């Protein structure tokens, strides 16, 4: 309904040449510069995409948490290599001055079966999981920031259109009133112009609300209040170029999510070695001194010993069985993750190609044809050759095409961001403006 009202306003505005020029400036390909067309009401400095990415890298809480987890994995690796501490024991037999025995021992456990190396392997793969997860979190953050940034650019564009439309609608309503009083048009058209002006004002308020939400999304994903009150600056029509799908698919092998799944599989296999090593008992060596006091003559004796646990009741069979099945699950998860990444990358690339082609066709074919039809209908309406509904339909077609064009550009940027998240590495920085 609002789109219809907006079209009605612009149709009436086309009667006046001055208003027709303003309308043409709005829909022409050579519209105002991006800094003007995308500006939002704010006293803050403009925010480019690179700065938004830098702010997010420093302040996003999820990324900070992933960094802390990666740092913690280093401590886990250090602790896994620690050897058993020696023990000191003291045994006192008798407390008389002439009859007593004191024994002091140092006990040292020696791990057998490769337990220490197995723990180091598990911790090493665990650190690789944490590092890969950190890279995945960074790639996801980059994708989220790009999506939020271009969402804000699109909201700013829509608000700019709504503001200019509201100005045209207000003047058009006044013009329609004058023409109706002069008997040149039906009073019904003046009523439609007033309704359209009110509808455009409502649409402007809705556009401002959507911009507020988009700005809050950007502030949330960056994790910093520094971006609040700052309009996004950039050219939404510059869609970054990416490699062909055949070149992107092999990159999934080194993608962070695939690396994390692979490291988790290796860690699960290493955990089997840990449980197997636990079935081999460790040896504890003891060495010390025994002092025996009998009468008035003390006697010192060297003491050595060795102890080995007998694995009669606990053979660690259950833990070993559990680790084997967890390794099987990790292997299945790795295969599933590879298939999922390939499917999502194919879908994202298809969305990128579809939206880019749609935007290109809209800009080169649909919008110029719709604009020409609108100009012809507007001139014919002035000469009385066409009716008001004909001009209204032409206006509706043009502005629906413009809205579809902005949405297609937004979809292309979102698909580009999703591809970057899946591949996990920075894509090419080159950007190609749609012809």
C-alpha positions as CSV (number, residue, x, y, z in Angstrom):
1,X,0.0,0.0,0.0
2,X,2.8,2.4,0.8
3,X,4.5,1.7,-2.4
4,X,1.3,2.5,-4.3
5,X,0.9,5.8,-2.4
6,X,4.5,6.7,-3.1
7,X,4.0,6.0,-6.8
8,X,0.9,8.2,-6.8
9,X,2.8,11.1,-5.3
10,X,5.6,10.8,-7.8
11,X,3.1,10.5,-10.7
12,X,1.5,13.8,-9.7
13,X,4.9,15.4,-9.2
14,X,5.8,14.5,-12.8
15,X,3.2,17.1,-14.0
16,X,5.5,19.9,-12.9
17,X,8.8,20.0,-14.9
18,X,10.8,21.0,-11.8
19,X,9.4,18.1,-9.9
20,X,10.1,15.8,-12.9
21,X,13.8,16.9,-12.8
22,X,14.0,16.1,-9.1
23,X,12.5,12.7,-9.8
24,X,14.9,12.0,-12.6
25,X,17.9,13.0,-10.3
26,X,16.7,10.3,-7.9
27,X,16.4,7.5,-10.3
28,X,19.1,8.3,-12.8
29,X,22.3,6.2,-12.8
30,X,24.3,9.4,-12.3
31,X,22.7,10.0,-8.9
32,X,24.4,11.9,-6.1
33,X,27.8,10.8,-4.9
34,X,27.9,7.9,-2.5
35,X,29.0,10.2,0.4
36,X,25.8,12.2,-0.2
37,X,23.4,9.5,-1.1
38,X,24.4,7.2,1.7
39,X,24.7,9.8,4.4
40,X,22.7,9.4,7.6
41,X,21.8,12.2,10.1
42,X,24.8,12.1,12.5
43,X,27.5,14.3,13.9
44,X,30.0,11.4,13.9
45,X,32.6,10.8,11.4
46,X,31.9,8.4,8.5
47,X,32.7,4.8,9.2
48,X,34.4,2.8,6.3
49,X,34.4,-1.0,6.2
50,X,38.1,-1.4,7.0
51,X,37.7,0.6,10.2
52,X,34.6,-1.4,11.2
53,X,36.6,-4.6,10.7
54,X,39.5,-3.3,12.8
55,X,37.2,-2.2,15.6
56,X,35.5,-5.6,15.6
57,X,38.9,-7.4,15.7
58,X,39.8,-5.5,18.9
59,X,36.5,-5.5,20.7
60,X,34.3,-8.4,19.7
61,X,33.7,-10.5,22.8
62,X,33.4,-13.8,21.0
63,X,36.7,-13.2,19.3
64,X,38.3,-12.3,22.6
65,X,36.9,-15.5,24.1
66,X,38.3,-17.5,21.2
67,X,41.8,-15.9,21.7
68,X,41.6,-16.7,25.4
69,X,40.7,-20.3,24.6
70,X,43.7,-20.6,22.2
71,X,46.0,-19.2,24.9
72,X,44.6,-21.7,27.4
73,X,45.5,-24.6,25.1
74,X,49.1,-23.6,25.4
75,X,49.0,-24.2,29.1
76,X,47.3,-27.5,28.5
77,X,50.1,-28.6,26.3
78,X,52.7,-27.5,28.9
79,X,51.0,-29.4,31.6
80,X,50.6,-32.6,29.5
81,X,54.4,-32.9,29.3
82,X,54.9,-32.7,33.1
83,X,56.5,-35.8,34.7
84,X,55.3,-37.2,38.1
85,X,56.7,-35.4,41.1
86,X,59.0,-37.3,43.5
87,X,57.7,-38.1,46.9
88,X,59.4,-38.0,50.3
89,X,58.2,-40.3,53.1
90,X,59.3,-40.7,56.7
91,X,58.5,-43.8,58.9
92,X,59.2,-43.8,62.6
93,X,59.0,-47.0,64.6
94,X,59.3,-46.6,68.4
95,X,59.9,-43.5,70.3
96,X,62.2,-44.6,73.1
97,X,65.7,-43.2,73.5
98,X,67.3,-46.6,73.3
99,X,64.9,-48.5,71.0
100,X,63.7,-46.7,67.8
101,X,63.9,-47.0,64.0
102,X,63.6,-44.1,61.6
103,X,63.3,-44.6,57.8
104,X,63.4,-41.8,55.2
105,X,62.6,-42.6,51.6
106,X,62.5,-40.8,48.3
107,X,59.9,-42.3,45.9
108,X,59.9,-41.7,42.1
109,X,57.3,-43.0,39.7
110,X,58.4,-43.8,36.2
111,X,55.7,-43.8,33.6
112,X,55.7,-46.7,31.1
113,X,53.9,-47.4,27.9
114,X,54.4,-44.0,26.4
115,X,51.9,-42.2,28.6
116,X,53.6,-38.8,28.5
117,X,54.0,-38.8,24.7
118,X,50.4,-39.8,24.3
119,X,49.3,-36.9,26.6
120,X,51.4,-34.5,24.6
121,X,49.8,-35.7,21.3
122,X,46.3,-35.2,22.7
123,X,47.2,-31.7,24.0
124,X,48.9,-30.8,20.7
125,X,45.9,-31.7,18.6
126,X,43.7,-29.9,21.2
127,X,45.8,-26.8,20.6
128,X,45.3,-27.2,16.9
129,X,41.5,-27.4,17.5
130,X,41.7,-24.2,19.5
131,X,43.8,-22.3,16.9
132,X,41.5,-23.5,14.1
133,X,38.5,-22.4,16.1
134,X,40.1,-19.0,16.6
135,X,40.6,-18.7,12.8
136,X,37.0,-19.8,12.2
137,X,35.7,-17.2,14.7
138,X,37.7,-14.5,13.0
139,X,36.3,-15.5,9.6
140,X,32.8,-15.6,11.0
141,X,33.3,-12.2,12.5
142,X,34.5,-10.8,9.2
143,X,31.4,-12.2,7.6
144,X,29.1,-10.7,10.2
145,X,30.7,-7.3,10.1
146,X,30.5,-7.2,6.3
147,X,26.8,-8.3,6.4
148,X,26.0,-5.7,9.1
149,X,27.9,-2.9,7.3
150,X,26.2,-3.4,3.9
151,X,22.9,-3.8,5.7
152,X,23.4,-0.4,7.1
153,X,24.5,1.0,3.7
154,X,21.2,-0.3,2.2
155,X,19.2,1.1,5.1
156,X,20.8,4.5,4.6
157,X,20.0,4.4,0.8
158,X,16.4,3.6,1.6
159,X,16.1,6.4,4.1
160,X,17.6,8.9,1.6
161,X,15.0,7.8,-1.0
162,X,12.2,8.1,1.5
163,X,13.3,11.6,2.5
164,X,13.5,12.9,-1.0
165,X,10.1,11.2,-1.8
166,X,8.6,12.9,1.3
167,X,9.7,16.3,0.0
168,X,8.3,15.6,-3.4
169,X,5.1,14.3,-1.9
170,X,4.5,17.5,0.2
171,X,5.0,19.7,-2.8
172,X,2.9,17.4,-5.0
173,X,0.0,17.5,-2.6
174,X,0.1,21.3,-2.6
175,X,0.2,21.4,-6.4
176,X,-2.7,18.9,-6.7
177,X,-4.8,21.0,-4.4
178,X,-4.2,24.1,-6.6
179,X,-5.0,22.2,-9.8
180,X,-8.1,20.7,-8.3
181,X,-9.3,24.2,-7.2
182,X,-8.6,25.4,-10.7
183,X,-10.7,22.6,-12.2
184,X,-7.8,21.1,-14.1
185,X,-7.9,17.7,-12.3
186,X,-10.5,15.8,-10.3
187,X,-10.6,16.4,-6.6
188,X,-10.1,12.7,-6.2
189,X,-6.5,13.1,-7.5
190,X,-5.9,15.8,-4.8
191,X,-7.2,13.4,-2.2
192,X,-4.9,10.7,-3.5
193,X,-1.9,13.1,-3.3
194,X,-2.7,13.9,0.3
195,X,-3.0,10.2,1.1
196,X,0.3,9.5,-0.7
197,X,2.1,12.2,1.2
198,X,1.0,10.7,4.5
199,X,2.0,7.3,3.4
200,X,5.5,8.5,2.4
201,X,5.9,10.1,5.8
202,X,5.1,6.8,7.4
203,X,7.5,5.1,5.1
204,X,10.2,7.6,6.0
205,X,9.6,6.9,9.7
206,X,9.8,3.1,9.0
207,X,13.1,3.6,7.0
208,X,14.6,5.6,9.9
209,X,13.6,2.8,12.3
210,X,15.2,0.2,10.1
211,X,18.4,2.3,9.9
212,X,18.4,2.5,13.7
213,X,18.2,-1.3,13.9
214,X,20.9,-1.7,11.3
215,X,23.2,0.6,13.2
216,X,22.6,-1.3,16.4
217,X,23.4,-4.6,14.6
218,X,26.7,-3.2,13.5
219,X,27.5,-1.9,17.0
220,X,26.6,-5.3,18.4
221,X,28.8,-7.3,16.0
222,X,31.8,-5.0,16.5
223,X,31.4,-5.1,20.3
224,X,32.2,-1.4,20.6
225,X,30.1,1.7,21.1
226,X,32.5,3.6,19.0
227,X,30.5,2.9,15.8
228,X,27.2,4.3,17.2
229,X,26.2,7.6,15.7
230,X,28.5,7.1,12.7
231,X,27.1,6.6,9.2
232,X,28.6,3.9,7.1
233,X,30.4,5.1,4.1
234,X,31.0,3.1,0.9
235,X,29.7,2.3,-2.5
236,X,27.2,-0.5,-2.3
237,X,27.4,-1.0,-6.1
238,X,31.0,-2.1,-5.9
239,X,30.6,-5.9,-5.5
240,X,33.9,-7.6,-4.7
241,X,35.1,-10.1,-7.3
242,X,35.9,-13.7,-6.2
243,X,37.6,-16.7,-7.7
244,X,35.6,-19.3,-9.7
245,X,33.9,-22.0,-7.7
246,X,36.4,-24.6,-9.1
247,X,39.2,-22.7,-7.4
248,X,37.3,-22.1,-4.2
249,X,36.3,-25.7,-3.5
250,X,39.9,-27.0,-3.0
251,X,40.5,-24.3,-0.4
252,X,38.0,-25.9,1.9
253,X,40.6,-28.5,2.8
254,X,42.5,-25.7,4.7
255,X,39.4,-23.9,5.9
256,X,39.3,-23.3,9.7
257,X,36.2,-25.4,10.2
258,X,37.6,-28.3,8.3
259,X,41.0,-28.0,10.2
260,X,39.2,-28.0,13.5
261,X,37.2,-31.1,12.6
262,X,40.4,-32.9,11.4
263,X,42.3,-31.9,14.5
264,X,39.4,-33.2,16.6
265,X,39.6,-36.5,14.8
266,X,43.3,-36.8,15.4
267,X,42.9,-35.8,19.0
268,X,40.3,-38.6,19.5
269,X,42.7,-41.1,17.9
270,X,45.5,-39.9,20.2
271,X,43.1,-40.4,23.2
272,X,43.0,-44.1,22.3
273,X,46.7,-44.3,22.8
274,X,46.4,-42.6,26.2
275,X,43.8,-45.2,27.4
276,X,45.9,-48.1,26.0
277,X,49.0,-46.7,27.8
278,X,47.1,-46.6,31.1
279,X,46.8,-50.4,30.9
280,X,50.5,-50.7,31.4
281,X,51.4,-50.2,35.1
282,X,53.9,-47.7,36.2
283,X,57.0,-48.5,38.3
284,X,57.8,-46.6,41.5
285,X,61.4,-46.7,42.7
286,X,62.3,-46.0,46.3
287,X,65.7,-45.1,47.9
288,X,66.5,-43.9,51.4
289,X,68.2,-44.4,54.7
290,X,67.1,-46.5,57.7
291,X,68.5,-45.5,61.1
292,X,68.2,-48.2,63.9
293,X,69.0,-47.3,67.5
294,X,69.5,-50.3,69.8
295,X,70.9,-49.4,73.1
296,X,73.5,-46.7,72.8
297,X,74.8,-47.7,69.4
298,X,73.0,-46.4,66.3
299,X,73.1,-48.2,63.0
300,X,72.5,-46.7,59.6
301,X,71.3,-48.8,56.7
302,X,70.6,-48.1,53.0
303,X,67.1,-48.9,51.8
304,X,66.0,-49.4,48.2
305,X,62.7,-50.7,46.9
306,X,60.4,-51.0,43.9
307,X,56.6,-51.3,43.6
308,X,54.4,-52.3,40.6
309,X,50.6,-52.2,40.7
310,X,48.9,-55.4,39.7
311,X,46.2,-54.7,37.1
312,X,43.9,-57.5,38.3
313,X,40.5,-55.6,38.7
314,X,40.9,-52.4,36.8
315,X,42.3,-53.0,33.3
316,X,40.9,-49.7,31.9
317,X,38.9,-51.7,29.3
318,X,35.8,-49.5,29.6
319,X,37.7,-46.2,29.0
320,X,39.5,-47.8,26.1
321,X,36.2,-48.9,24.5
322,X,34.8,-45.4,25.0
323,X,37.7,-43.7,23.4
324,X,37.5,-46.0,20.3
325,X,33.9,-45.2,19.7
326,X,34.5,-41.4,20.2
327,X,37.2,-41.6,17.6
328,X,34.7,-43.2,15.2
329,X,32.3,-40.4,15.9
330,X,35.0,-37.8,15.3
331,X,35.9,-39.4,12.0
332,X,32.2,-39.3,11.0
333,X,31.9,-35.7,12.1
334,X,34.9,-34.8,9.9
335,X,33.4,-36.4,6.8
336,X,30.1,-34.7,7.6
337,X,31.8,-31.3,8.0
338,X,33.6,-31.6,4.7
339,X,30.3,-32.4,2.9
340,X,28.5,-29.6,4.7
341,X,31.1,-27.0,3.8
342,X,31.1,-28.0,0.2
343,X,27.3,-27.8,0.0
344,X,27.2,-24.4,1.8
345,X,30.0,-23.0,-0.4
346,X,28.2,-24.1,-3.6
347,X,24.9,-22.5,-2.4
348,X,26.7,-19.3,-1.4
349,X,28.4,-19.1,-4.7
350,X,25.2,-19.7,-6.5
351,X,23.6,-16.9,-4.5
352,X,26.5,-14.6,-5.3
353,X,26.2,-15.2,-9.0
354,X,22.4,-15.0,-9.0
355,X,22.3,-11.7,-7.1
356,X,25.2,-10.2,-9.0
357,X,23.5,-11.0,-12.4
358,X,20.2,-9.8,-11.1
359,X,21.6,-6.5,-10.0
360,X,23.5,-6.1,-13.3
361,X,20.4,-6.8,-15.4
362,X,18.3,-4.5,-13.3
363,X,20.8,-1.6,-13.7
364,X,21.4,-2.1,-17.4
365,X,18.0,-3.2,-18.7
366,X,15.1,-2.9,-16.3
367,X,15.7,0.5,-14.6
368,X,16.5,2.4,-17.9
369,X,13.4,1.0,-19.6
370,X,11.2,1.7,-16.6
371,X,12.6,5.3,-16.4
372,X,11.9,5.8,-20.1
373,X,8.4,4.5,-19.7
374,X,7.9,6.8,-16.8
375,X,9.1,9.8,-18.7
376,X,6.8,9.0,-21.6
377,X,3.8,8.5,-19.4
378,X,4.5,11.7,-17.5
379,X,4.7,13.8,-20.8
380,X,1.6,12.0,-22.0
381,X,-0.2,12.8,-18.8
382,X,0.6,16.5,-19.1
383,X,-0.9,16.4,-22.6
384,X,-3.9,14.5,-21.6
385,X,-3.0,11.4,-23.6
386,X,-2.7,9.0,-20.7
387,X,-4.7,8.6,-17.5
388,X,-3.5,8.9,-14.0
389,X,-3.5,5.1,-13.4
390,X,-1.1,4.6,-16.4
391,X,1.4,7.0,-14.8
392,X,0.8,5.4,-11.4
393,X,1.7,2.0,-12.8
394,X,4.9,3.3,-14.5
395,X,6.0,4.9,-11.2
396,X,5.3,1.7,-9.3
397,X,7.3,-0.3,-11.8
398,X,10.3,2.0,-11.5
399,X,10.4,2.2,-7.8
400,X,9.9,-1.5,-7.3
401,X,12.8,-2.0,-9.7
402,X,15.0,0.3,-7.6
403,X,14.1,-1.5,-4.4
404,X,14.8,-4.8,-6.0
405,X,18.1,-3.4,-7.3
406,X,19.3,-2.4,-3.8
407,X,18.2,-5.7,-2.4
408,X,20.1,-7.6,-5.1
409,X,23.2,-5.7,-4.3
410,X,22.8,-6.4,-0.6
411,X,22.3,-10.1,-1.3
412,X,25.5,-10.1,-3.4
413,X,27.5,-8.6,-0.5
414,X,26.0,-11.1,1.9
415,X,26.9,-14.0,-0.3
416,X,30.4,-12.7,-0.7
417,X,30.7,-12.5,3.1
418,X,29.4,-16.0,3.5
419,X,31.9,-17.4,1.0
420,X,34.7,-15.7,3.0
421,X,33.4,-17.3,6.2
422,X,33.4,-20.8,4.7
423,X,36.8,-20.5,3.0
424,X,38.2,-18.8,6.1
425,X,40.9,-16.8,4.3
426,X,40.7,-13.2,3.0
427,X,39.3,-13.0,-0.5
428,X,40.6,-10.8,-3.2
429,X,40.4,-7.1,-2.3
430,X,39.6,-6.1,-5.8
431,X,36.1,-4.8,-6.5
432,X,34.2,-4.6,-9.7
433,X,31.6,-1.9,-10.1
434,X,28.5,-3.2,-11.9
435,X,28.5,-1.9,-15.5
